[in-house]
Structures are given as structure tokens and as C-alpha cells.
Amino acid sequence: MPLAELVTLAQQALVLSLLVSVPVLLVAAAVGLLSAIFQAATQVQDAALGHFPKFIAVCLALALGGPWMGRQILGFALRAFGAQ
């Protein structure tokens, strides 16, 4: 395999990793921000109150977006190993 093709595959892998991880990170950031605003407004400083909603939101985002993420990764793997 030529070096240029390896570099292209590496670039595609990095872009794909960003593309797949950004939706879950955005959900975690948004829920964390809302949780922090709620804690600041109510002056409740419980650590579990900040982590539990974020955990649930990330689990839901992974459950809903998991099939799409899997298809993207599978498509890349098939292209990388020459099956398509």
C-alpha cells in the first residue's frame, strides 16, 4: 500500500472519529450546562445531581446514535480493507 494512501486513510480515520464522537460530546456538554445552571439557580451543590443527568443523556445519545455510528465505522473499515 503506497504511503499516500495510508496518509489518506489516517486522515479519514481522524475525521471519522471526530464525526462520531461530537454528537455525544455535545449532548454531554449541553446537559452539563443545564445542570450547572439549575444548581446555580437553586443553590443545590450535590455532586450526584450534576453527574446523573449527564450519564443518562449520554447513554440515551449512544443508544439512539449507536447504529449510525456503527454504520459509519463499518463503512470506513470496509473501504480501508478493500471490501468495497
C-alpha positions in Angstrom: 0.0 0.0 0.0 1.5 3.3 -1.0 2.3 5.9 1.6 -0.1 8.5 0.2 -3.0 6.0 0.5 -2.0 5.3 4.2 -1.9 9.1 4.9 -5.4 9.5 3.3 -6.8 6.6 5.4 -5.3 8.1 8.5 -6.9 11.5 7.7 -10.2 9.8 7.1 -10.0 7.9 10.3 -9.3 11.0 12.3 -12.2 12.9 10.7 -14.5 9.9 11.3 -13.5 9.7 14.9 -14.4 13.4 15.3 -17.7 12.9 13.4 -18.7 10.0 15.5 -17.8 11.5 18.9 -19.0 15.1 18.5 -22.8 14.4 18.9 -22.3 12.6 22.2 -19.9 15.2 23.5 -22.4 18.0 22.5 -25.2 16.2 24.4 -22.9 15.8 27.5 -21.9 19.5 27.3 -25.5 20.7 26.9 -26.8 18.6 29.8 -23.9 19.6 31.9 -24.5 23.3 31.2 -28.2 22.9 32.0 -27.4 21.0 35.2 -24.9 23.7 36.3 -27.5 26.5 35.6 -30.1 24.6 37.6 -27.6 24.0 40.5 -26.6 27.7 40.5 -30.2 28.8 40.4 -31.4 26.6 43.3 -28.1 26.7 45.2 -28.1 22.9 45.4 -24.4 21.8 45.4 -24.8 18.0 45.2 -22.3 16.3 43.0 -24.6 13.4 42.0 -27.1 15.9 40.7 -24.5 17.0 38.2 -23.4 13.6 37.0 -26.6 11.5 37.0 -28.4 13.5 34.3 -25.3 13.7 32.1 -24.9 9.9 32.5 -28.5 9.3 31.4 -28.3 11.7 28.5 -25.0 10.2 27.2 -26.5 6.7 27.5 -29.5 7.8 25.5 -27.4 9.5 22.9 -25.3 6.4 22.5 -28.4 4.2 22.3 -30.0 6.4 19.7 -26.9 7.3 17.7 -25.2 3.9 18.1 -26.5 2.3 14.9 -25.5 5.3 12.8 -22.1 5.4 14.5 -21.6 1.7 13.8 -22.6 2.0 10.1 -20.1 4.9 9.7 -17.3 2.9 11.3 -18.2 -0.3 9.4 -18.3 1.7 6.1 -14.8 3.0 6.8 -13.5 -0.4 7.7 -14.8 -1.9 4.5 -13.3 0.9 2.5 -10.0 0.6 4.3 -9.7 -3.1 3.9 -10.8 -3.0 0.3 -14.1 -4.9 0.5 -15.9 -2.2 -1.4 
